């Protein structure tokens, strides 16, 4: 089939990620990533991804040319994972398994430490994934930081701090990005 043929209606784009170094924009839809060249304003490819990859939950690491997306598995009890897409090869590179019934709400990347942080709304935790291609633990789940507020996360890269907010507790937790230790609760 022609990769540039119009996508089926089910591939409607739910999120956009820009890769500044290449000028490409990636539209996440059901079962496909649409690749748009912003210099020519044309669609150049569609990358097949698992059908559970359809949400806006993801993070792009421009320095390594990888896009990380949550794969919900499309159903309760199905395997959940983070899908790593190599944007240079324009193909799925790896599946990073998560505990069953995980539900990733937010993802952030620390480009300095080369770690991906993914908050699990249902389990009240943050998964830490090694995203350093030179590491022997590349694309491995390194740690799980327990925080019952794990919903929206922000990152202060220079201090390696995570700011974790959850609607349940109504406060912000400041965590050490390496150890996961609570630094401060902000009501």
C-alpha positions, 0 to 999 in steps of 0.5 A, spaced: 500 500 500 502 507 498 504 510 505 502 517 503 495 514 501 489 518 505 489 515 512 482 511 514 478 516 518 480 512 525 487 515 524 484 522 526 490 526 529 489 526 537 496 530 538 502 533 535 509 533 536 514 537 533 522 535 532 525 542 531 532 539 529 528 536 522 522 541 522 518 535 522 511 534 525 508 528 528 501 527 528 499 521 533 492 517 531 489 510 532 494 505 529 499 510 525 503 516 526 503 521 520 509 525 518 509 532 516 515 536 513 513 543 515 518 546 510 514 543 504 507 542 508 507 535 505 505 529 509 511 524 507 510 518 511 505 514 515 508 510 521 504 504 523 504 503 531 500 498 535 492 500 535 492 502 542 497 508 541 492 513 540 492 518 546 496 525 547 500 522 552 507 522 549 514 525 549 519 527 544 527 527 545 529 531 539 537 529 541 536 522 540 530 522 535 525 518 539 518 519 540 515 515 546 508 514 546 503 510 551 500 504 548 493 502 552 493 495 549 485 497 547 482 494 553 482 492 560 487 486 562 491 487 556 498 489 556 500 496 557 507 499 554 511 505 552 512 505 545 519 507 542 519 510 535 525 511 532 524 518 528 530 517 523 528 510 521 521 512 522 519 505 525 517 502 532 524 501 535 522 498 542 516 496 546 517 498 554 513 493 558 509 496 564 505 493 569 498 490 567 493 495 567 497 501 568 494 508 565 500 513 563 497 520 564 503 524 563 510 523 560 517 528 561 524 527 559 530 529 562 535 530 556 541 531 561 540 525 565 537 521 559 531 519 563 523 518 561 518 519 567 511 517 566 506 518 571 501 512 572 494 515 574 491 508 576 497 506 580 499 512 583 507 512 581 512 514 576 516 510 572 523 512 570 525 509 564 533 509 561 533 513 554 540 513 553 542 509 547 549 509 550 547 505 556 546 498 557 540 499 560 537 503 554 529 502 554 529 499 560 524 500 566 529 502 571 525 504 577 518 506 580 517 512 584 511 511 589 507 518 589 499 517 590 498 524 586 502 522 580 498 525 575 500 531 571 508 532 572 513 537 570 521 537 570 526 542 572 532 539 568 537 543 571 536 541 578 533 534 576 526 535 580 520 533 578 513 537 580 507 532 581 500 534 581 494 530 582 487 532 583 486 527 588 490 530 593 490 538 591 497 539 592 504 539 589 509 534 591 517 536 589 521 529 588 528 528 587 528 525 580 534 520 581 532 517 588 524 519 588 525 522 595 520 527 597 523 534 597 517 538 599 509 538 599 506 544 597 499 545 599 
